[in-house]
Amino acid sequence: MRADRLVSLVLLLRQHGRLSAATLARELEVSTRTVQRDIEALSAAGVPVYAERGRHGGFALLPGFRTELTGLNHDEALALLIAGSRRGAQAFGLGSALASAMLKVVDALPESYRDTAAGAAERLLIDPEIDLLSRRLVDEEVPDAVVAEVRRAVLAGHKLRIRYAAVGQTPEWRTVDPIGLVTVREQGYLLAKRSGEDRTYRLSRVLAAEELAEPAQRPDRVDLDRVWQERSTRFRTGGDQVIVLVRVNPARREDLVGTALAVLAEEADSDGWLRLEVSFQDSRHAVWALWQLATNAEALAPQWLRDSLRDRAAAIATRYEVSSPSPPARPSGTAAPGLRRG
């Protein structure tokens, strides 16, 4: 870890010039004392770093010093910078490694490319934290030690013990054969086999993990995209799913489709609205999804869904029905307006 931090420190100074100990500590997520020790280690190793005293002082490299990272052209570096802007690496515990790699990518560019590639990367944004309706993506917290242990077992091809908290169940230990890791909309999943059966585990529900020395029972090669597609299909077609026939305003079609498991049929109505047959995970999911669309959608079938939405709307209307306002309370001993004491 320290070797990587030293490289990152050098690259920060290369790209930004003079930086204070406090700034370096913040960028490297260490203490200022650690930064000072790292500066001493770099000097001892022959890296020409020096300190400037005073109010605006800090640490800097001698002009002309350069690390030997070459071989990337402008478009290659731009592609890596854009890929590095995606937050999926956070789900696998590789966020700090990615940040360090991006520093190396920028420093690898020739002087003439460096500024233009970094500037171009600033104008391309992938997967922002919120969408146009200000809906924020939910980042799931997974302890670094847990995800690192899972990742090591996956890459080494070893069996893995995990303490898993399934929904509605008491957490328990289980031994699995890990196949791969997948991140979808900032949610990480472990694809594995347990006693020969396919299993998918949400990383945020893994409370502890331990890599075992025993080799995992899994194929030598895997098409992870195909495996994920197959498991997604099984998930969408299993369980207590419900099929709903719904009319929706075309302007809200994507909102409906985005919450449904699958679109089974679709056609246009004569008034311009769309008629869709969609599936939801269960009845609760269906009620929630249609309620979000308010008057921009109408559930046509099944009848229990129409009844549920009607009852919910009636309860809201009752809560807010217009009634005669009560007169404001008067202080004790005062007469009502227009009345005089005798």
N, C-alpha and C positions, 0 to 999 in steps of 0.2 A: 504494500500500500504506500509506503513512504517513497519508493522509487517513482511511482506514478504521480504522487503529489509534487515531487521535485520537478518532474517534467512539466506538470501543469503550471507550477510557479514560474518556470523559465518562459513558457509560452505566454503567460499573462503579461510578463514584463516585456516580451518581444512585441506584443500587439498593442499595449497601452502605454509603454514608456515608463515613466516614474510612477510608482504606486506606494501608498503608505502601508505600514504594517497592518493597520486596522482594515484597510480595504482588501489586502491579500488574505487576511484571516477570514474575512466575511466570504470572499469568493471560494476559498478552499475549505471552509467550514471547520476551521481549527482555531486555536488561541493565538494571540499575537506572540506569545513566548515560543510556540511551536514554529511560527513563521521565522522568528529570529534564529532558532536553531537550524532550520532548513537553509537559511541564507548562509550561515556559517559552514554548513556541509557543502553547499554549492561552491563557495569560495575555496574550500579545501580541495575540492575536486577540479579546480582550475577554471570554473565558469566565471567570467569577468563581471561579477555583480558587485556594486558598491552602494554605500549609504550616503545620502545627502541630508545634512542636518538642517534645522530651522523649522519655521512654522509650516512651510510648504514642502518640507523634505519628504524623503521616502527612499525606496530602493529602486535601482535602475541597472541596466546592462550597458556595458561599453558600446558605443555606436559601431555598427557593422557586425556584431555577433549574431550568428544564425545557426539554428539547429539543422541537421542534415535530413530533411524529409522532403523528398522530391518525387516527381512522376505523375502528378495530377494536373490535368488541364482545367480550364475554366469550367466547362460544362460538367465534368466529372465531380469537381469539388462542389459545384452548385447542387448537383443531385444528392450528394452526401449531406450537405447542409440542410436541404429541404427534408430529407429523410430523418435527419436528427431533430427536426422541429416537432415530430410526432411524439406523443407522450406515452406510447405503448411500452417503451423500455422501463418506465416506472413500475409497471405491473410485474416485471420480472426482476426487480431489484437492480437494474442496470443504469439507473438515472445518472449517478455520479460518473460512471465509466463512459456514458454517452457524452456528457459535458466535456470530459477530458479529451475524448476522441475528436470532438468538434474543434477544440482549440488546436489540435494537431493538424486537422484538415486545413484550417485557415492558414496556419503557419507554413504548411507544405507548398502553398501556392507561390509562384514567382511574384515579385513586387507588383508587376503590372496587372496581375489578375486579382490580387488579394482584395483590394477595395471594391472592385466591381462585383466580384462574387458575393462578398458579404452584403453589399448594397442590394443586389438582386434578391438574396435570400430574405431580406427584410420586407420585400414586396410580395411575397408568396406565403400564405398562411394555410396550414392544414389542421383540421380538427381543433378549432378554438374551444375554449372552455364553455362558452355559452352559444346558443343559436340566436336567430333573429328575434325570437320571442323571449329572450333572456332566460331560457331554461338551461340551467347549469348541469354539465355532466357530473355525475357522482363518482368521485374517486374513492376506491375502496382501500382502506388501510390494511396492509399486510406487513408484519414485522420483517425487517431485513434478514434477520437470522433464519426465519422460516422459509422465505422465498429463496434464499441462497442455498439452503439445504435441499429444497425441492429441485432447484435448477441443477445442482451438482449431480443428483441422482439421475435426472433425465439425461443429462449429457454423458454421464459415465456409463449409463446402461445398467445401474444397480437397482435392486429392490429398495422400496421406500416405506418406512413406517410413518403414518400421519395420525395425529389426534384430530378427528374431524367432528364438527358440530353440525350435523344435518338439521334441517328445519324441523322444529317440534320434537327433537330427540336429544337424549343425553349424550354429550361428547364421548367418543370412544376411540380407542386405537385400532387401526387396521393396517395390514401390510398389502401393498399394491405393486404392480409392475408398471412403472411410468412409461408412457409412450411419447408424450410431448406436451408443450405449453402453448396456450392460445390466449390472445387478448382480444376482446370484443367490446368496443365502446368503453374503454378504460376498466373493464372487468376481466380479471385473469382466471383461467381455468386450467386444471391439470387433467389431461386425458390419460387414462390408465386402464389396466385390466386387474380384476380381483377374482381369484379362483377361476380364471379363464373367461370371466364375463366382463363386457365393456362397462366402464365406469367413468363419469365425468364429475370432477370435484371443483367447487368454487374456491379459489385461493384464499379469499377473505374469511372462509369458514375453517381453514386449516389452522388450528391453534398451536400445534407443534409438529416438528418433522425431524426424522432421523434417517440419513442415508445408511443403508446396510451394505455389507461387503459382498453379499450374494448377487450374482448376475440376474438381471431381470429376464423374465420369459417374454420375449417380444421379437418381432421380425427385425432383421438387420437393417432394412430400409423401410421407410414409411412415407406415404403421400399424406401429409398432415391436413392439407386442404380437403382432400377427398374424405378422410376420416371425420373431419369436423362436419362436412356437409351431410354425411350419413347419420351422424348422431343428432344433428339438428332436425333432420327429417323425422327420425324416430320420436324425438321430443314433441314435434308439432302434431304428430298423428296419434299420440298415446294419451293416457290419463283420462280425466273427466272433461274432455273438450266439448264445447257446444258450438253449433252452427247457427248463425244469425243471418237473417235477410234484412237489409237496411237500406234506406234511401238517404243520400248525403249530398249536401251542397258541394259542387265540384271544387270550390275554393278550400274545402276542408277534407278533401279526399285523402291527401297524404297524411293528415293527422289520424284519420281512421285506420288507414293501411299500416301506419307506423306502430300502432298499438295492437293490431290483430296478429294472430299467428300466421294466417295464410289467407289469400284471396282465392276463392273457389270458382267464382263466376262474376261477371260484370257486364252491365249494359246501360244505355242511356234511356231515361224516361222522356216522355213527350214534353215535359216542362223544363228540360235542361238539366235536371238533377240526375244523379247516378244511382243505379240500383245494384248493390253488391251483395254477394253471399260470402261471408267471411267466417273464420273460425277463431274462437278464443279459448284460452286455457281452461276456464271453468266459468260458472255462472257469475261469480263475483267479478271476475275479470271483464265479462261482457257488460255488466251493469256499469262498472266504473268507466269503461271506454266510451260508451254511448252518452253517459252523463256529462263527460267533458265537452262534448260537442253541442250541448244545449239544444237550441232550436235549429241548428244547422244539420241535424240528422233526425231520422225517424226510424225506430225499430219496427219492422213489419211483422216479424215472427222470430221466435216463438211467442206465444201469448203471455207466458209468465214473465218475459222480459219487458213487454209493454206494461204489464200490471205493476211490475217493480218500479219502473221509471215514473209511471203515473202517480203511484203512492208517494214516492219521494218528492215529486214536484208538488203534490197536494200538501204535504207536510211543510214544505218551504213556504207555500202561499199562505197557509194558515198562520205560520209564525209571523209573517209580515203583512197580514191583512190590515186595512185601514180601520181604525177605531177612534172614537171621540177621545181627544187628549184629556187627561185628568187635570183639573185646575191646580196651579202651583200651591204648595203648602204655605199657610200664613203663619207668621210668628205668633206665638201664644199671647193672648190678650189683645189682639188687633181685630177690628171689624172688617167684614167683607166689603169690597168696593161698593159705593152707593148707599151704604148703611151708616147711620150715625148713632152713636150711643145716646140713650135717653138721659 
